[in-house]
């Protein structure tokens, strides 16, 4: 029974469906943890452990701050974590499905804006002396989401630098614009229609990249921030109208907004 309680641990008011999803996700994660341990993959084991820790966040937030998390939001949060780590990183959905990374970062922008909106909206509802305008609440939500998106990219860069992962996915490009390619000061040099590049290492090895030049994650990072921007704008706009109508309209927003606990 203790194992079942651990596998299904969630927020206090979570539905049976959400508890079932927790159980399935945790069982898969534990299975992958055992598998990675057998194969001796330390970095992958750390990703699974991080996933299991992140699954605890909704319950911690609820108990620590005495707030309620809607079932839909809780389901989306844990599914986002599962999709980005277990499916994206360990099962290589990022490599097999080109839209996977883009979709998750768009969703991240939407969810982060929802969390920012909830925080400032609850604060505004509890203040009698100061009333924040809907546009201020929307802008704060947007800025919060973009900050989270940037911090996420910092995390990817740190993992790639320290753990030798490849979270900032590379991309083959066909042109380079750089001042390092020009023999004149403060002048941009250009290389176009790159067919292939060859990388030589100090130990005598060489690797050829066909189709162009291997970008080391910059394009992926900027793309991730751009789609995060789209998700943040989408929620912030609807959050603005939700605040403007004092929650009488655009009620679907309630599915992604935290509320005060009992």
N, C-alpha and C positions, 0 to 999 in steps of 0.2 A: 504493500500500500504506500509506503514511503517513496518508493521509486515512481509510482504513478503520480503521487502528489508533486514530486520534483519535476517530472516530465511535463505535467500540465500546469505548473506554476505560472500565474498570470496576475492581472489586476483583480481586485476583490469582486468587482461587478461584471467581469468578462462573461460573455455568453458561452454556452457549451460548444458552439462551433469554434470560437477563438481558442478555447482550451484544447480542443481536438487538434487544431492547427499547431499549437505549441508542442503537443506530444509528438506529432509527425515530424516537425522540424528538428526537435531535439534528438529524436531517435536517429534520424538521418545524420545529424551532426556527430553524434557519438559514434555511429558506425564508421563515418569517415575519419574520425579521430583515431580509432583503433587501427584502421587501414593504413593511415599515414604513419602511425607509430611502428607498425610492422615493417613498412618500407624505409623507416629511418629518415623521414622528411621532417626536419625540425621546424622549418619556416611554415610549412603547410599546417603542422600541428598547432602552431601559434595562431594561425588564422582561424582554425576551428575553435580553439579556446576563446579567442576574442568574440567569435560569433555567439557562443554560449553565454558569455558575460553580457553582451549587448541585449540578449533576450531578457535579461533581468531588469533592464532600464525602465520599462513601463511601470512595473510593480514598485520599483524604488521611487520613481517620481511621484506616483500616487500616494505612497505612504509618507514620503518625506515632506511633500508640499500640500498634502490634503486636497488633492484635486481628482477629478474623474476624467478618464480617457474614454471617448466613445469607442464602441466595438469596431467600427469601420476603421478608425484611425489606428487602433492597436493592431488590427489585422494587417493594415498596409505597412505599418512600421516594421513588424517582425518579418513580413514577406519581403520588404525592401532589404533588410539585413541578410536574410537567407539568400535572396537572389543575387546580391552583390558579392558575398563571400563564398558560400557553398557552391552556388551555381556559376557565378561569374568567374571567380578566381580559381577555385579548385576543380570545377568541371569544365572550365574553359569556354563558357558560353560567350565570353567577350570575344574570343577568337572565332567561334563557329557562327555567331549571329551578330552581324554588323550593327544592328539597331539596339542590342542589349545595353551597351554602355550608355548610349545616347538617351534611351528611355529611362534608365535608372537615374541619371543625373538630372533629367527634366523633372522626374518625380521627386527627387531630393530637393530641388528648388521649390516645388509646390509645398511639400511637407514642412520644410524649414520655415517658409513664409507663414504656414498655418500655426506653427509653434510660436513664432514671434508675434503673430496676430493675437493668439490666445493670451499670451503674457500681458501685452499692453491693453487688450480689451478687458480682461479681468481686473487689472489695476484701475482702469478708467471707470468701470462699473462700481468699484469700491470706494472711489474718492468723491467727496461731496464738495470740497473747496475748489477743485480744479477739474474742468471737463476738457478732455482732449478731442480735437476735431477729427472727423473720419479720415480726412486726407493725411493728418499726422499719423494716425494709427496705420494707415495703408503704407505710408513711406517707411515707417519704423519696421513694419513686417518685411517690406522689400529689402531694406538694408540688413536686417537680421539674416534673411535667407542668403544674400550674397556673401555675408561674412562667413556663414557656415560653409558655403560652397568653396570659398577661398581656403578656409582651414582644412577642408577635405583634400584639396589639391596639395596643400603643404604636407598633409599626412602621406599622400601618395609619393611625393618627392622624397620625403624622409625615408620611407620604406625602400624605395628604389636605391637610395644612396647608401643606407646602412645595412639593409638586409638582402641586397642584390636581387630584388624582385623586379617585375616589369609592370607595375600598376599604371604608369603613364605610358600607354601603348605607343610604340613607334609607328611611323608611317613613311612610305617611300614617296619622295617628291622628285620632280623633274627639273627644278631650278633653284638657284641660290642667289640671294642678293646680300652682299656684305662689303664693308669697307676694307676687310682683310684681303679681298681679291683684287684690289686696285693698287697700282704703284704711285698714285697721286693722293695727297692728304685730303681727308674729308670728302672723298669721292667714293660713291658706291660702285663696286664691280659686280658684273652679272655673269652667271653661267646658266644657259638655257638648254633644254632638250637633253638632259643627262640620260645616257643610256644605261650605264652601270658604274659602280664605284668599287674599288678594291681596297680593303683594309689590311695593312701589314702590322703585325705585332713585333715586339722586341725579341721574342723567342723564335722568330723566323716563320711563323704561321701567317697565312693570308686567307681572307674571306672576301668573296665577291658578292655584292648586293646588286641583283639584276633589276632593271626597270627605273633606276634613278639613284637618288641619294637618301640615306637612312636618317630621317629626322628623329631625334631622341626625345620625343614626348611633348614638344612645345605645341604642335598642332592639336594633339589630343587634349592638352590642358586648356587651350583657348576654346576648343569646341565644347568641352565640359562646362566651362564657365558661361558660355553663350546659351546653352540649353538650360542651365540653371537659372539664367536671367529670364528665359521664357516662362519657366515654371513659377518663378517668383512674381513676375508681372501678372500672370494669370490669376494666382490666388489673391494678390494684393488688390487687383481691380474689383473682384467680386467681394473681397473683404471690405473694401471701401463702401460699396453699395449696401452690404449687410449692416455696417455700422450706421450708415446714413438713414436706414429705415428702422433702426433700433431692433434688428433681428426679425422684423416682420416679413421681409422678403429674402430671396436667395437662401432658403432654409437648408439647402444641401450643405452649406458651409458649416452647419452645426455638427455634421459628421466628422469634421476635422478640427473642431475647436474644443479645447479643454474647458472644463467647468469646475466650479467650486465643489469640493466634497461635502458629504453630509456630516 
